[in-house]
Structures are given as C-alpha cells and as structure tokens.
Amino acid sequence: MPTPPEIAQASAVYWVTSVRFTNGVVLSAYTTLYYDYLLTLFDEIELFWKSANISILSVLFVVNRYLGLLGPIAIAFEYFGDFSEKLQTYHQAYAIALQGIVAVMLVIRTYALYNRSKRILVILVVTHVAGALMCLVTIVTNINPVHTSTPLPFKHSACDLSLTDDQAVHLAIAWGAMLWFDTTIFVLTLVQALRMRRHFPGGLLEVMFRDGTVYYAFMMATVVANIVMFLITRTASPLKGLDTTLANVLSTTLTSRLMLNIRDPDLQKVRIAKADTFTSVWTETPTTPTSFRTVTLDYSSAEDVEPPPETRTSRDAGV
C-alpha cells in the first residue's frame, strides 16, 4: 500500500506532467495563430484594407482577426503566470464572444451560398440561437471555476485551472452545441455544392466547399478531442479542457482564411458549362466539354452591380 509521501509524489508528478503538456499545446496554438497571421498579412492588406467596399462581413472579419490576435495575450498569463482568479472569467467571456462572431460570419457565408434563401436563413438562425442558448444555460448553471480550489498534497505556484467532473460535463455540453452548429453549416455547404456542381465546375464554389470541408475537419477533430478530455480525465486534472485554446485559435484562423479566399481574385473565375458534358474536379473521370465560357466575377463592385442569376455567389450578400 502506497505511503502518504509516495501518494504525494505521484500526484505531484502527474500534476506537473499534465501542466507541462497543456502549456505545450497552448504554445503550439499561439505559434499557429501568429505564424498564420504573418503568412496572410499581405493578402489581408491587399484584399481588405485597399478595398473601398466595406460590408458587414468585412467589419466582422477585422473584429474576428484582431480579437483573435490580441485576446490570447492576456490568456497567456493564465497559463504561464499566477493570475488565475482574474483571468478565468475573462477567458470564458473571450471564448464566447469569439465563437459568437465566427458563428455569425459562417451564417452569412452559408446564407450567401444559398443565394439569400430566407428558408436557409431561418434554419441557420434557429440553429445558432438554439446552440447559443444551450451554451448559455450550461455556463450559467455551472459553478464558476474561479470558486474552485483543489486541495493538493504539495505546494505549487502556478494557476489552479483544474475543474471538477460536474464543471467539465457542463463545458463539454457547451462545446457539443458548437459542434452541432458547425455540423449544420458543413452539411448545408455540402448539399449546395453537390447541387450546383454541374453549373459551376471549379472556381469559387469549389473553393468554398474545399475551405468549408477543411474548416469542419479541423474543428470537429479539435472539439471532439476537447469534449473527450473533459469527460475521461480524472477530477481536478489540468488536462480537462486541454484543447480549449487550440479550438479558439483554429476557429478564428480558419475563418479568416475562409474570408480571404473568397476575396482572392485568382479564385473568382467560374466556368459555366453549355453542354451536358464538362471537365469537372468533382468527378473522378473527367470528360471534355463541347464548349464553355469563362466568367470573371467582379466582387469589388458587388453592391452596385446586380449579377445575373446564374452567376450569383457568396458576394451577393456582402461577402
């Protein structure tokens, strides 16, 4: 039977190992965030700051971009300093605000993809509001982590970010609601891409579907991993919520990529087939089209010029 000193030593080893692993994941998330920002900075300047076209989505892009860049600076002190009580509430509020902005941007993007369909807008709004209410209820009914103190058989100077099993279950439900919303967005994007592939082989539609698939794949993997860590790790483990910061970073980074690619002029050429056969990247066996024409969609003046019905895409909603 282990003696009390041996139990204390084992607990200390587990705690330190878990904290170091969590901090490593946080560092990798921060590295991804700021490295991607440097990679896309010139694209941002060219496609957004030099453009005179200001829309709701462009404003949301800037807010998401720089809230995602500046917000985590304070959170770094939560992981690598001793400001837990002051920053845990901020961390929760920051995550809610960031995920809310990303959700609104995805709603607008999908709404535009469906050519401003009111029915689709209702589905998106209902899904978003239902998920937001579920998150709100789970957070309000949960015990604030600031008021949680885990007794440990050893001394430590770092922030106590541990969670009880009950707190972890509440947060897992909140992240599950976010995954439900992302799944709805992905399914709607997939359905519309399959419906329109014969009319718009390649071009912007393919980019939107590709980006949506990449976004969903990364977010699903990260959120599911985060939910699993909430549920399977032992109570008061520093590993609960391991991927929370990573999920927030990927969400803001990938959403910024989605918006930048939509405005990329090299991706705004759509081929419209005039025959039943066409060369399509959507099929494994390409065939040669009898004829097709190239249409360049000029989104820089999308608010002034009404595009023909067959070439309307996401920019018709101010993307």
N, C-alpha and C positions, 0 to 999 in steps of 0.2 A: 504494500500500500504506500503510495507516494506521501512523503512528509510535507508539511506546510512550506518549507523552503523550496522543495522541488516543485510544488504546485505554483508557487510564486514565480519561480524561474521560468517554468513552461509558459505561464501566462505572459510574462514579460517578453519572451522570445516571440510568441505568436503576435502580440500587440505590435512590437517593433517591426517585425516582418510585414505585417499587414499594412502598417502606416507607410513603410517604405515603398511597398508595391503600389498603394493608392497614389502616393506622391509621384511615382514614376509614370502612372497613367495620366495624371494631371499634367505633368511636364510634356508628355508626348502630345496631349491635346493642345496645349499652348503653342508648342512648336508648329503643329499643323496649322493652327489659326493664323499666326503671324507670318509663317512662310508662304501660305497661300495668298495672304494679303499682298505681300511683296510681288508675287508672281503676277497678280491680276491688277496691280495698281495702275499701270499704264493703260490697260483696257478700260478700267473704270473712268480715268480722266478723258479718254477719247470718246467713249460711248455714252457717258452720263454728264460729266462736267462741261464738256464742249457742246453739248446738245442744248438747244433752246427749248426743246419740248419737255415741259415739266408736267408730270401727271401724278396721280395719287400713288401709283406704283413706284415711280421714280423717287418720290419722297420716302415711301416705306423702305425702298432699297437702301437709301442713305442712312435712315434710322437703324435698320437692321445691321447694316455693315459696321457702323461705328459704335452702336451699343454693344455689338458682339465683340468689338476690338477693345473698347475701354472698360466695359463692365467687369471682365475677368481679372483686371488688375487688382481690384480690392479683394476679390475672392482668393487670390494667391496668398494673401496674408492669413486667410483662414486655414489654409493647408500648411503653410510654412512658417507661420508666426503663432502668436498666442492671443488672438483677438476673437475667439470663438463666439462669445456671448454677443458681441456687437455685429458680427458678420453673418451669422447663420440666418437671421431674419432677412437681411439684405440678399443673401444668396437665394432664398426661396422667392422673394419678390422679383429679383432679376430674372430667374428662370421662367417664372410665369409670364412676365412682360415680354421676354424674348420669344417664347414659344407662341404667345398670342400674336405678335407681329408676323412671325413666319407663317402661322395659320392663315391670317388674312391675305398675305401675299399668294399663298397656294390657292386660296379660294378664288381670287381674282384671276389668276393664271388659268385655272380649270374652267372658270366661267367664260373667259375669252376663247378657250379652245372649243367650247360648245357654241360659239357664235352668239353669246349673250342669251342663252336659253334661260327663261325665267324658271322653268321646271328644275333645271340643274342647279340654279342659284338657290332655290328653296331647299333642295337636298343638301347642298353644301352648308347653308346657314344652319339648318336644323342639326346636322351632324356636328358642326363646330360648336354651337351653343350647348348641345347635349354633352359633348365632351368637356367643355369648359365648366359646366355645372357639376359634372361628376368630379372633376379635379378640385373645384372649389369646396364641395361637400367633404371630400376626403381630407383636405388640408384643414378646414375649419374644425372638423370633428377630431382631428389628431392632436396629440399633445405636442406643444412646441418643443423642438429639440433643444432649445436654449435652457429649458427647465429640466433637462435630463442629465443626470450625473451618474456615471457608472463607477461604483467603488472598485478599485484595483488594488491588488496586494503589493504594489510597488509605486514609486513616485515617477512622474513624468512631467515634462514642461510644455509639451505640445498641446494644441487644442483638442478637447474631447469631442470628437464628431460622431461618437457612437450612437446607435439607435436601438431601441427595444424592438422586439418582434412585432408588437402591435403597431408601432410607428412605421416600421418597414412595410407592413401589409397595406397600410393606408397609402403610402407613397407608391407602392407597386400598382395599386389600383389607378392612381392618377396617371402614371406612365402608361398603363394599359389603355386608358382613354385616349392618350396622344397617339398610340399605335393604331387604335381603331380609326382615328381621323386620317392618319397617313395612309392607311389601307384603302379607305374610301376614295381618297384623291388618286391613288395609283390605279385602282380598278376603273374609275371613270376615265382616266387618261388612256389606259389600255383599250377600253371599249371604243373610244372615239378614234384612236389610232388605227384600229382594225377596220373600222367603218370607212375611214377616209383614205386608206392606203391605195386604193385603185385610182383615186382622183389626184392625189398628191404624193407620188412616189419620190422619196428622198426629200431634201430641202428642210424647211423649218419644222414641219410636222415630225419628221424622223428625229430631228434634234430634240424636240420637246419630249418625245416618247423616250428617247435614249436617256436624257437627263433625268426625267421622272423615274425611270427604272433604276438608275444609279442611286438617286436620292433615296428611294424607298428601300433598296437593298441594304445600303449602309445604315439607314436609320432603324430598319427592322432588326438587323443584327445587333446594333448597339443597345436599343431599347429592350429587346428580349433578354440580352445578357444582363442589363441593369436590373430588370424585374427578377430574373433568376437569382442574382446576388442578394437582392432584398430578401428573398424568401428562403434560401437554403443556408446562408451563413448563420452562425450561431449568434445568439443575442449579444448586443453590445459590441459586435465585431466592427472594426474600422472598415471592413470590406463591404459593408452594406452601403448601397449607393455608389459602388466603385466607379461606374461609367456615367454618372450624372453630368460631370463637367464635360466629358468627351461627347456625350449626346448633344449638349447645348452647343458646343463648338462645331460639331459636324452639321447641325441643323442650320446655324447661321452661315457657315462657309458654303455648304452645298446650295442653299437658297440664293446666295449671292452669285454663285456660278450659273444657276438657272437663269437669272435675270440678265447677266452679262451675255450669255449665249443667245438669248432672244434678240438682243440688240446688235449682235455681231453681223455686219453686212455680208460677210462671206457665207453666212448660213441662211440668208433670206432669199435664195433663189429656189423657186419651186417649179418642178416640171409638171405640166398638165397634159396627160395623155389624150390623144384624139382617137385612139382605136382601143380595141379590147385587149390587145397585147402591148406590153411595155416592159422596159427594163426596170426592175424594182429591187431595192435592197431588202425588201421584206420577204422575198421568196428565195428559196434555195436554188431554183433553176431559172435563171434569167432568160428572157426572150427579147427579141429585137423589136422595138416599136416601129410601126409603119411611119409614124410621124409624131413629133411633139414640138411644142414651142416652149421657150424659156421666158418666164415672167419674173421680173425683178420687183419685189415688194418694197416700196419706199416707205418705211415706217417713220421717217423723220417728220413727215407732214401728215401723219395718220389722222390727226384731229381735224385737218382742213379738207382732206380729200376722202371721199367715201369709196372704198374699194369695191370692185364688182363682187357679187355674191359668191362666185365660185372660188375667189382668191382670198376671202376673208380669213384671217387667222387671229392669233392672240393679240396683236397690236390694236385691233379694233376696239378693245376695252381699255386702252390707255397703257398697254404694257410697254 
